[in-house]
């Protein structure tokens, strides 16, 4: 078991931020949420991870197909030739894209999403190698009924919608839910939603999927 210690931001649960809070991860599930002292006292043998900023539900990126099936994420070894940003349009059309290359690109794209606190993507994925990369990563999948606003971006908080709508919301807080969440290095005092909107998802310091720490900012 692991206790993740940070200020808690629980949108949709009808609660104000919880300074000095904690989330207990028990296997793949969340076992307890509350003030750190209470959670730690109930599980004194649990490992403790301390994070700066606020711990929140993870984010949903609405641009699943656009970022993973209509963009190529260069391998670091290709940076000198292709750069480091996703390639689309004519730059993508100029590449010889095999299914294997699409799968490798999707895996790199997923890692970049995890570094932005993403725990789910929206939109139907048609390429088998891409869908397999997403499934193996543990990212959730959500339906998309309308095209999202603005150009595709790895930052779900920059997609032109209120910050609160970018979260994958668990009902009634976190307890009993699958352990999917993220931590963002923004202050909990004042208006943490506004602070998170200004900082963007690049302020992510940690992402947890199925209880596994899948991203930690160096």
C-alpha positions as CSV (number, residue, x, y, z in Angstrom):
1,X,0.0,0.0,0.0
2,X,1.1,3.5,-0.7
3,X,0.0,6.9,0.7
4,X,0.2,9.8,-1.7
5,X,0.5,12.9,0.3
6,X,-0.6,16.3,-1.2
7,X,-3.3,18.9,-1.0
8,X,-6.4,17.4,-2.4
9,X,-8.7,18.9,-5.1
10,X,-11.9,16.9,-5.4
11,X,-14.1,18.5,-8.1
12,X,-17.6,17.1,-8.4
13,X,-17.5,15.9,-4.8
14,X,-18.9,19.1,-3.3
15,X,-15.8,19.6,-1.2
16,X,-13.4,22.4,-0.8
17,X,-9.6,21.7,-1.3
18,X,-8.2,19.6,1.5
19,X,-4.8,21.0,2.6
20,X,-2.4,18.3,3.9
21,X,-4.5,15.6,2.5
22,X,-3.7,12.0,1.4
23,X,-4.9,9.2,-0.8
24,X,-4.2,5.6,0.1
25,X,-3.7,3.3,-2.8
26,X,-4.4,-0.4,-2.1
27,X,-3.5,-2.5,-5.1
28,X,-5.4,-1.0,-8.0
29,X,-8.0,0.8,-5.9
30,X,-8.2,3.8,-3.6
31,X,-8.7,2.7,-0.1
32,X,-9.0,6.0,1.8
33,X,-9.1,9.7,1.2
34,X,-8.7,12.4,3.8
35,X,-6.3,14.3,6.1
36,X,-2.9,12.8,6.0
37,X,-2.7,12.2,9.8
38,X,-5.9,10.2,9.7
39,X,-5.0,8.1,6.7
40,X,-1.4,7.5,7.9
41,X,-2.7,6.5,11.4
42,X,-5.0,3.9,9.9
43,X,-2.2,2.4,7.7
44,X,1.1,3.1,9.6
45,X,3.0,0.5,7.5
46,X,2.1,2.1,4.1
47,X,4.8,3.7,2.0
48,X,4.5,7.5,1.8
49,X,5.1,9.6,-1.3
50,X,5.0,13.3,-0.8
51,X,4.1,15.6,-3.7
52,X,4.1,19.3,-4.2
53,X,0.8,21.0,-5.3
54,X,-2.6,19.4,-5.6
55,X,-3.7,15.8,-6.2
56,X,-6.8,15.6,-8.5
57,X,-8.7,13.1,-10.6
58,X,-6.8,12.5,-13.8
59,X,-7.6,14.3,-17.0
60,X,-9.3,13.2,-20.2
61,X,-7.7,14.2,-23.5
62,X,-10.5,14.7,-26.0
63,X,-8.2,14.4,-29.0
64,X,-7.5,10.7,-29.0
65,X,-7.7,10.0,-32.8
66,X,-6.1,13.3,-33.8
67,X,-3.1,12.9,-31.6
68,X,-2.5,9.1,-31.9
69,X,-3.8,8.2,-35.4
70,X,-3.4,11.4,-37.3
71,X,-0.1,12.6,-35.9
72,X,3.4,11.1,-35.8
73,X,5.4,11.4,-32.6
74,X,9.1,11.2,-33.6
75,X,11.5,8.9,-32.0
76,X,14.2,10.8,-30.0
77,X,16.7,9.4,-32.5
78,X,14.8,11.2,-35.3
79,X,14.9,14.6,-33.5
80,X,17.7,16.0,-35.7
81,X,15.7,15.2,-38.9
82,X,12.1,15.5,-37.8
83,X,12.2,17.6,-34.6
84,X,10.4,16.7,-31.4
85,X,6.8,17.9,-31.9
86,X,4.0,15.7,-33.4
87,X,3.9,15.8,-37.2
88,X,0.7,16.2,-39.1
89,X,-0.5,17.3,-42.6
90,X,2.1,17.4,-45.3
91,X,4.9,16.5,-42.9
92,X,3.1,13.3,-41.9
93,X,2.2,12.5,-45.5
94,X,5.9,12.6,-46.4
95,X,6.7,9.7,-44.0
96,X,6.5,6.0,-44.8
97,X,4.0,4.9,-42.1
98,X,3.8,1.1,-41.4
99,X,1.5,-0.4,-38.8
100,X,4.6,-1.0,-36.7
101,X,5.6,2.6,-36.9
102,X,2.1,3.8,-36.0
103,X,2.2,1.6,-32.9
104,X,5.6,2.9,-31.8
105,X,4.4,6.5,-32.4
106,X,1.3,5.9,-30.3
107,X,3.3,4.5,-27.5
108,X,5.4,7.7,-27.5
109,X,2.3,9.8,-27.7
110,X,0.8,8.0,-24.7
111,X,3.9,8.7,-22.7
112,X,3.6,12.4,-23.5
113,X,-0.1,12.3,-22.5
114,X,0.8,10.6,-19.2
115,X,3.2,13.5,-18.6
116,X,0.2,15.8,-18.8
117,X,-1.8,14.0,-16.2
118,X,-4.0,12.2,-18.7
119,X,-5.7,9.0,-17.5
120,X,-8.2,8.6,-20.4
121,X,-8.7,9.6,-24.1
122,X,-11.9,10.3,-25.9
123,X,-12.7,9.3,-29.5
124,X,-12.8,6.1,-31.4
125,X,-9.4,4.6,-32.4
126,X,-9.6,2.5,-35.6
127,X,-6.0,1.4,-36.0
128,X,-5.4,-1.9,-34.2
129,X,-1.8,-1.1,-33.3
130,X,-2.8,2.3,-31.9
131,X,-5.8,0.9,-29.9
132,X,-3.5,-1.8,-28.6
133,X,-0.9,0.7,-27.4
134,X,-3.6,2.6,-25.5
135,X,-5.0,-0.5,-24.0
136,X,-1.6,-1.8,-22.8
137,X,-0.8,1.6,-21.2
138,X,-3.9,1.4,-19.0
139,X,-5.4,4.6,-20.3
140,X,-9.2,4.7,-20.2
141,X,-11.4,5.2,-23.2
142,X,-14.4,7.5,-23.3
143,X,-17.0,8.2,-26.0
144,X,-16.9,11.5,-27.9
145,X,-20.2,12.8,-29.2
146,X,-19.0,16.1,-30.6
147,X,-15.7,17.4,-32.1
148,X,-13.7,19.1,-29.4
149,X,-12.9,22.8,-29.8
150,X,-9.6,24.2,-31.0
151,X,-6.6,22.5,-32.5
152,X,-5.5,19.1,-31.0
153,X,-3.2,19.5,-28.0
154,X,-1.5,17.3,-25.5
155,X,-2.7,19.7,-22.8
156,X,-6.4,18.9,-21.9
157,X,-6.5,22.1,-19.9
158,X,-5.9,24.1,-23.1
159,X,-8.8,22.6,-25.1
160,X,-11.1,25.6,-24.7
161,X,-13.3,24.2,-22.0
162,X,-13.6,24.9,-18.2
163,X,-10.9,23.2,-16.1
164,X,-13.5,21.3,-14.1
165,X,-14.7,19.6,-17.3
166,X,-11.3,18.2,-18.2
167,X,-11.3,15.8,-15.2
168,X,-12.3,12.2,-15.3
169,X,-14.7,12.6,-12.3
170,X,-15.2,9.9,-9.8
171,X,-18.6,10.1,-8.0
172,X,-18.5,10.9,-4.3
173,X,-14.8,11.6,-4.3
174,X,-12.1,8.9,-4.8
175,X,-12.8,6.2,-2.3
176,X,-13.5,2.7,-3.7
177,X,-12.6,3.8,-7.2
178,X,-9.8,2.6,-9.4
179,X,-6.6,4.4,-8.5
180,X,-6.3,6.8,-11.4
181,X,-5.2,10.3,-10.6
182,X,-2.6,13.0,-11.1
183,X,-0.7,15.6,-9.2
184,X,-0.1,19.2,-10.5
185,X,2.4,21.6,-9.0
186,X,0.0,24.5,-8.3
187,X,-1.1,26.0,-5.0
188,X,-4.3,24.8,-3.3
189,X,-4.9,28.1,-1.6
190,X,-6.8,30.9,-3.3
191,X,-8.5,29.5,-6.5
192,X,-6.7,26.3,-7.4
193,X,-8.9,25.9,-10.5
194,X,-7.7,29.2,-11.9
195,X,-4.1,28.4,-10.9
196,X,-4.3,25.1,-12.7
197,X,-5.8,26.7,-15.8
198,X,-3.0,29.2,-15.9
199,X,-0.2,26.6,-15.4
200,X,-1.7,24.0,-17.7
201,X,-1.3,20.3,-17.6
202,X,2.5,20.6,-18.2
203,X,2.6,21.4,-14.5
204,X,1.9,17.6,-13.8
205,X,4.5,16.1,-11.5
206,X,3.0,12.6,-11.2
207,X,0.4,10.4,-12.9
208,X,-1.0,7.2,-11.4
209,X,-2.9,4.5,-13.4
210,X,-4.4,1.4,-11.8
211,X,-2.3,2.2,-8.7
212,X,0.9,2.3,-10.7
213,X,3.1,5.4,-10.8
214,X,3.4,5.8,-14.6
215,X,4.8,9.3,-14.7
216,X,7.1,11.2,-12.3
217,X,8.6,14.5,-13.3
218,X,12.4,14.4,-12.9
